[in-house]
């Protein structure tokens, strides 16, 4: 069945149509991601901010380890690099949320931010 679908797609020119010819393997992979909710937190308090930080850290660990168990040194190094890069990539979103909470701006209404693995 799958062979038939792939052959039909190739015959109609659809196979790989959405992947640029010069795309690398990482660009064509779907990166693990998750949303971190904060609508139930008071981000004006230290406790609320600490819980927000814990939720972000938990999400970073999950998206960077979503490929399964970490078996060897290479897996551990790749996971640590992913966690560092992902934490850095989410920092501007976190700061914007905290600034919006301090200013009581509408931007806080989103009530979640995206954590996407950076590999």
Buried (B, 14 or more C-beta within 10 A) or exposed (E): EEEEEEEEEEEEEEEEEEEEEEEEEEEEEEBBBBEBBBEEBEBEEEEBBEBBEEBBBEBBBBBBBEBEEBEEEEBEEBBEEBBEBBBEBBEEBBEBBBEBBEEEEEEBEBEBBBBBBBB
